Amino acid sequence: MNVHFLFIGAPEIFVILLIVVMVFGADKIPEIARGLGKGMRQVKDATNDIKKEINDSAKNQGIDTNLAKDFKKGINDVKENIDDFTGPIKRNL
């Protein structure tokens, strides 16, 4: 089983973790992980705030924000029509 994360294999991840433990020490790793988690959470919250602002501005300007939903519905309708059309063909093969 090959584990790849950002084009890095399991042995490389192990070496990186070993270096982190040697540089920072085992007692600092939970603190570093907590800091990374907080940072990632702040980025996620900021992204959600920006999305909300964009959607609110679009609604205030009268722009339709459901365009993607309309496209998805149209695509699903076409898929269903194709499945209805090809269903008998698939069964005969």
DODREN-554220 format. One record per residue (C-alpha): x, y, z. Coordinates in steps of 0.05 Angstrom, whole numbers, plus 32768, in hexadecimal, padded with zeros to 4 digits. Each point is the difference from the previous one (the first is absolute). Last residue first. Example, Ala and Ser with C-alpha at 12.3 -4.5 7.8 and 13.67 -1.06 7.14 Angstrom:
// residues 2
NODE     X     Y     Z
NODE  8111  7FEB  808F
NODE  7FE5  7FBB  800D
END
This chain:
// residues 93
NODE     X     Y     Z
NODE  7DF8  7F7F  7E17
NODE  7FB4  8003  8000
NODE  7FFD  801E  8046
NODE  8030  8039  7FED
NODE  7FD5  8013  7FC4
NODE  7FC0  8001  8029
NODE  8020  8030  8033
NODE  8021  802C  7FCB
NODE  7FC6  8030  7FF7
NODE  7FEA  8003  8049
NODE  8049  8007  8015
NODE  800A  8038  7FCD
NODE  7FC2  8024  8019
NODE  8016  7FF8  8048
NODE  8045  801C  7FEF
NODE  7FE0  803B  7FDB
NODE  7FD5  8010  803D
NODE  803D  7FFB  802D
NODE  8026  8031  7FD4
NODE  7FC5  8031  8002
NODE  7FFB  7FFB  804C
NODE  804B  800C  8006
NODE  7FFC  803D  7FD3
NODE  7FC6  801D  8028
NODE  8025  7FF3  8041
NODE  803D  8024  7FE4
NODE  7FD5  803C  7FED
NODE  7FE2  8005  8046
NODE  8025  8040  8010
NODE  7FD2  802B  7FD6
NODE  8019  8048  8003
NODE  7FD0  8032  801E
NODE  8036  8030  8018
NODE  7FEF  7FF1  8049
NODE  8000  7FB5  7FF0
NODE  8045  8005  7FE1
NODE  801A  8028  803A
NODE  7FE6  7FCD  8032
NODE  801E  7FC7  7FD7
NODE  8044  8023  7FFC
NODE  7FFF  8010  804A
NODE  7FEE  7FB8  8012
NODE  8038  7FE5  7FD5
NODE  8031  8030  8020
NODE  7FE9  7FEC  8046
NODE  8007  7FB6  7FED
NODE  8047  800B  7FE8
NODE  8011  8026  8040
NODE  7FE4  7FC7  802A
NODE  8028  7FCD  7FD9
NODE  8040  8029  8006
NODE  7FF4  8008  804B
NODE  7FF4  7FB5  8007
NODE  8041  7FF0  7FDC
NODE  8025  802F  802E
NODE  7FE1  7FE2  803E
NODE  8011  7FBA  7FE9
NODE  8048  8014  7FF1
NODE  8006  801E  8046
NODE  7FE3  7FC1  801F
NODE  8030  7FD5  7FD8
NODE  803B  802A  8017
NODE  7FEA  7FFA  8049
NODE  7FF7  7FB5  7FF8
NODE  8046  7FFA  7FE1
NODE  8024  8028  8036
NODE  8009  7FC7  8032
NODE  801E  7FD1  7FCC
NODE  803A  802F  7FF1
NODE  8003  8039  7FCE
NODE  803B  7FED  7FD4
NODE  8003  7FB5  800B
NODE  7FB5  7FF6  7FFF
NODE  7FF9  802A  7FC1
NODE  8039  7FD8  7FDF
NODE  7FDD  7FBE  8011
NODE  7FBE  801B  7FE4
NODE  8023  8014  7FBF
NODE  8021  7FBB  7FFB
NODE  7FBD  7FDD  800B
NODE  7FDE  802C  7FCC
NODE  8037  7FEE  7FCE
NODE  7FF7  7FB6  800E
NODE  7FB4  8006  7FF7
NODE  8003  8021  7FBC
NODE  7FFD  804A  7FF0
NODE  7FDC  8016  7FC1
NODE  7FD2  802D  8028
NODE  7FEE  7FC7  802E
NODE  800D  7FBB  7FE5
NODE  7FF5  7FBE  8025
NODE  8011  7FC4  7FD5
NODE  7FE2  7FBE  8016
END
